[in-house]
């Protein structure tokens, strides 16, 4: 009898994998078709922009409930509040150090490449730079006050990640303080999480359409001319991001957690493809949470590190801010001295915090930072507007990789990662369930007793 059970369970599992495999092949085909249409018929392609925006909006619709459920389950199921504080403290300390390293690398590479030399600023570019600066001049006090929602519910309706994070933390700690009387609420939120992830899995089937619309629109709007004239900073930025992920993050991941960076990147391959087609790391946030838990990182660590990292651990954005600042200064004929560069680096460490991982946020942060630090350079931001969408993809990919690595490292430091499970998952022997996006193995300080069991991939549920 026990020999007849595996064949039926493995057949549906392979079917599910085949279906999702075709989905991501369709995404690749859609990206190629979108680029082709953008080059051949740019006028038609630009009219497809709402299609891409619609898909990203569908994904963003799911982010607040995913973050809320994940954090509440993570914190509420931990018996000791000090453990949550330790995870959060380690994560924030790591974010600050890595952001500073990324900003420093951007300065070094920017000085080496000397981008922007010989470019001339047009009146149209000046106007574009001024327009970006209008939306990017938020002060520190405005940022801090903006974390507090008008009501507990408005954090969800307005789609503010940091506001949702605050509400989820408060609810999680409240449930933790309630003890056993809060367990029914935790079980209810566990069921809600399963529902949210199932809806997300349904939304993902619109990914090819969204990828086609997004890529067609951006290629149609930008054209080839802008790419040629600004190729130096684009190629330099992509190369810098690539080396940062492989060398800096890869070395750190290997030394701390003993995990190969290429194995982790391969495991997250579908998420990278999704980000590449939408230019938004937020589109893959819910899937990163699910995959990190599936990999063996405990629910509290995932629930705290991933959502917080999306606002405070933006390595790609940090590299972009310093490289783009040097580019703008060179193009304006007013290069920055070493002293000014160091001052700008300190300023950008603060300015980069809270820049959400969505399309265009890096450009607004750059404009706001220059406006506050070097107002005379703001007009030069218009030079980079044309290629910002393409640089946005590298920013988003790097931000995502940085947060994945951070989650594994924080999990290792706090001893909240099942290393045997991680090795099995990264080797491909325990496949991720693309249908439910959740499983029942996630461990914290007793979450299994508080959260209802989830139905995971066949290999997990049959090992007992």
N, C-alpha and C positions, 0 to 999 in steps of 0.2 A: 504493500500500500504506500509506503514511504518512497518507493522507487517510482511510482506513477505520478506523484505530486509535482516534481520539478518540471517535466515537459510542458504541462499546460501553463505553469506560471512563467516559464521562460519564453513561450511563444508570444503571449501578449506583450511581454517586456520588449522583445525584439521588434514587434509591430510598432510600439510606441516610439522606439528609437528611430525606426525607419521613417515614420511620419515626420518627426521633428527634423530628421536629417534632410528630408526633402524641403522642409520649410526654409532652412538656412541656405540650401543651394539656391532656392528661389530668391532669397535676399541678395546673394552675390549676383545673380543674373539681373535682378532689378537695379542694382547699383550700376552695372555695366550699361544697361539700357538707358538709365537716367543720364549718365555722363554723355553717351552718344547723342541722345536727343538734345541735351544742352549745347553741344557743339554744332549739331546740324540745324536745329531750329530753335535758337535761343528765345525768340519771342513767345513761342508756344510753351517752351520749358518753364519760363518764369511764371506763367499762369498756373503752374502746378504746385506752387509754393504752399498753398493752403493744405494740400494733401499731406505733405511732409509734416507741416505744423500740427495737423490734426492727429497724426499718429503719436507724435511726441506728447501732445496734450493728453491723449488717452493713457500713456504711461505715467505721466506726471499726476494724473488723477488718482493713481494707485499708491503714490509714494507716501502720502501722509498716513493712510491706514496701515501700510506695511511697517513704517517706522514706529507707529504707536503700538501696534500689536507686539512687535519684536522687543521693544524696550520694556514694555510693561511685563511681558512674560519673563524677560531676562532678569529684571530687577525684582519683580514680585516673587519669583521662585527662589531667590537667594535668601538664606536665613540671616546672614550677617551683613549689615549695611557697610561695614568697613571694607568688605570685599569689593563692593561696587565702587567705593571711593578709591581703592587701590588701582583698580582697572582704569577708571577715568583719569586718575593722576598720571599713571604711566603713559596712557594714550596721548594726553595733552602734551606731556613733556616730549614724547617722541615726535609728535606733530610739529612742535616748535623748532626742534633741532633740525628735522629733515627739511622743513620749509626754508630755514636759513641756509642750509647746504645747497638747496636747489637755486635759491636766489643768488648765492655766491657763484655757482657754476654758470648761471646765466650771464653774470657780469664778466667772468673770465672769457667765456666763448665770444660774447659780444665785443669785447676789446680786441680779441684775436681776429675776428672776421671783419671788423670795421664796416658794418652794414650802413646803408643809407648815404654813403659818400657819392656825391655827384648827382643826386636826385634833386629835382626842383619842385617846389610846392605851388600848386595851382590854387586859384580862389575856391574852386569846388572842393578841393581837399581841406582847405581851411574851414569851410562851412561844415563839412562832415565831422571834422575834429571837434568843433564847437558844439555840435549837436550831441555827440557822445558824452562830452564833458557835462552837459546839463543833467544827464541821468546818473552821473558817476560821482558826484561830490558829497556823498553822505559822510557826516562826521562820526567820531567814535561814540558820542552820546546818543546820536540818532540810531546808530547800529544797536547799541545796548538796549535802548528803549524799545526798539523794533522787535526784540526777542519776546517781549511780553505781549500776548494776544489780547484783543479786546474782551473776548470771552473764551471759555475753555473750548467751545465748539468752533469759534471763528478760525482757530489755527488750522482746522481741517478744510474749511470752506475757502480759505484764502491761499491754501497750498504753500504756506511758509514752513520750510523745513525746520528752522531753529525754534519757531513757536511750537510746532508739533513735538519737537525734542523736549522742550521745557514741560509741556503738559504731560507727556509720557513719563518723564522722570518723576514728577509730582505724584501721578497716579500709581506708578510702580512702587515708590517708597511708602505711599499710603497703604497699599495692599500688603506690603511687607510688614508694616506695623500692625496690621489687622490680624496677622497670624492665620490660624486655621479658619477663622470666619471669612477670610478673603478668598479661600480656595474655590468656592463656587464661581466667583467673578473671574478668577484666573482660568478656570475650565471654560467658561463662556468665551473669554478672549481667545483661548486656544482654538475653539471652533471657528471663531470669527477670522482668525488668521488663515485657517484652511480655506475658508470661503474666499478671502481676498486673493490668495495665491491661485486658486482655481480660476477666478475671474481674470487675473493677470495672464495665466496660461492661454485663456481664450483670446485676449487682446493681442497676444504675440502673433497670432495668425494673420494679423493685418500688417506685420512687419515688411513684407515685400512691397506692398503698395506704398507704405510710408517711406521706405528707402528710395523707391523710384521717384516719388515726388520731390523729396528733399534734395537728392543729387542732381536731378534735372534742373531744379530751380537755381541752385547755387552755381552750377556751371554756366547756365544760361545768363545769369546776372553778371558773373565775373568775366567770363570769356578767357581767351588765351593770352591776350595782351598784358593784362595786369600780372599774370603769373610769370611771364618772361621777365618783365622789368623788376620784379621783386623776388626773383628766384633765389638770390643769395641768402636772404634772411629766412626764407621758407625752408630751403634745404638745410641750412645751418641749424635752424630750430628743430626740425625733425631729427637730424643726426644727434643733436644734444640730448633730446628727450630719449632717444633710443639707447644712447650710451649711459644715461642716468639710470634707466630701468635695468639694463643688463649688467652694468658694472657696479654702480653704487648700491642699488636695491638688491641686485642678485648676490653680491658679496655679503651684504648684511644679512640677507635671508639664509644664506648657506652657513655663515658663522654662528648665528643665533639659533636658528631652528633646524639646520641641517637639511633644508628643503632646496631642491634645484629650481631656479627661477624659470627655466624653460618648461619644466613639468607643470608648474603653477600656471604659466601663461597658456599652455596647451589645454589645461583643464578649464580655463576661462575663455577659450577660443570663441565660443558663440556670443559671449557678452562683448568681446572686442569687436566682433563683426557688427553687432547691433549698434555699438557706439560709433563705429566708423560710418555707418549709413545714416545716423541721425545727428552726429557731431555733439552729442550730449551724453555725459557720463551718468546723468540722472536716469536715463532710460534703462540702464542696467543695474541700478541700485537694488531693487527688490530681488533680482536674481543673484546678486553678489551676497546678500544676506542669506538666501536659501542655500547657496553653494558652499559658503563658509561653514554653516552649520552641518551640512552634509559631509564636509571634509573632516569634521571632528573637532572644530573649535566650539567651545561651550556657548550656550545661548546668551548668558550675561555678557561675555566678551564681545560677541558679534553684535548684540543689541546696543552696546555702548560705543564700540570702536567704529563701526561702519557709518552710522548716521552722523556721528560727531566728525569723523574724518571727511565727510562730504562737504563740510563747511570750514574745517580747520586744517586739513591735510591736502592742500592742492599743489602738489609738486610741479605739475605741468604748468599751471597758472603762474607759479613763482618764477620758473625759468623764463616764461613768456614776458612777465612784467619787466624784468631787468634787461633782457635782450631787446625788447621793443622800445624801452626807454632810451637805450643807447642808439638804436636805429633812428628814432625820432630826433634826438639831439643832433646826430650827424647830418641828417637830412635838412634840418633847420639851420645848419652852419654854426651851431653853438654847442660843440662837443663838451661833455661833462669832464671835469677834472677828477682825479682820483678821490679827493676829499668829498666832492659832490656825489660821486658814485657810492661811496661808503655811507654818506648821509641818506641817499636815496634808498640804499639797501635796508637800512634800519627803518625808514619810513614805510617801505613796501612790505616789511614783515608784518606790520600792523594792518596796512591797507588790504593785504591779500586775505586776511581772515574774514570769513563770512561771505566771500565771493562764491555764490552757488555754482555748482557744476553744470550750468545750463549754457546753451549757445549764446554768445555775445557778452557773457558776464565778465570775461577777462578784459575785453575791450573797454567796457564801462569802468572797471576798476583801474585800468591804466589811465584813462582820461581823468578820472577823479583824483588819482594819486598825483599826476602831473599838475593838475589844477591847484591842488593844495601845496605842492612842493616847489614846482617850477612853472608858474602860470604861463610864462612866455612860450612854453613848448607845447601847450595844449593844441594849438592849430595843427601841429604836425601829426597828430593822431589820425587825421584824415588820410594820410598817405598809406596807412596800414589797413584801412577799412576794407579795401577791395579784396585783400587776401586773408582777412581775419577768419572767415568761415573755414578756410582750409587749415589754418593754424589752430583753429578751435578743435579740430579733430585730434591733432597731436596732443593738445592740452588735455582733452577729455580722456584719451587713452592712457596718458601718463598719470593723470589724477586717479583713474580707476586702478591701474597697476599699483600705485603707491598705497592706496587704501587696502587692497587685497594683501599686500606684503605686510602692512601695519597690523592687520588683524591676526595674521599668523604669528608675527613677532610678539605682539602683546599677549596672545594666547600662550606662547612659549614661556614668556617671562612670568606669567601668573600661574603657570602649570595647569592651564585650562584648555589643553589640546590633547586629543587622543592621537599620539604619533603613529601607532599601528594603523589606526583607521585612516589617517592622512596618507600614509604610504600606500595602502590598498586603493584608496580613491584616486590618487594621482597616477597610479599604475594602470588605472582603467578597469580594475577588477570589481569595483563596486560602483556601477553606473548611477548617474543622477536621474531621478524620476522627473521627466519633463512635463508630466501630466498634472501632478499635484504640487510640485516644487517644494514639498516638505517631506520630512521623514521623522521617525520616532527615536533616533539614537541620541539627539542633542542632550548634552549633560551640563549641569551647572552645579549648584549646591542643592541638589534635589529637585530639579525641575520636572523630572519624570513623574513625581508624585503629584505635582500641582497641575500639570498640563496634560490634556487628554492625548492618548497615543495617536500618532499619525500613521497613515499607511505609507510605507516607504517602498523603495525598489525591492524587487523579489529577493536579491541576494541578502539584504538586511533581514527581512522578515522570515527567512527560512534557515538562518544559521543556527538557531537554537535547536 
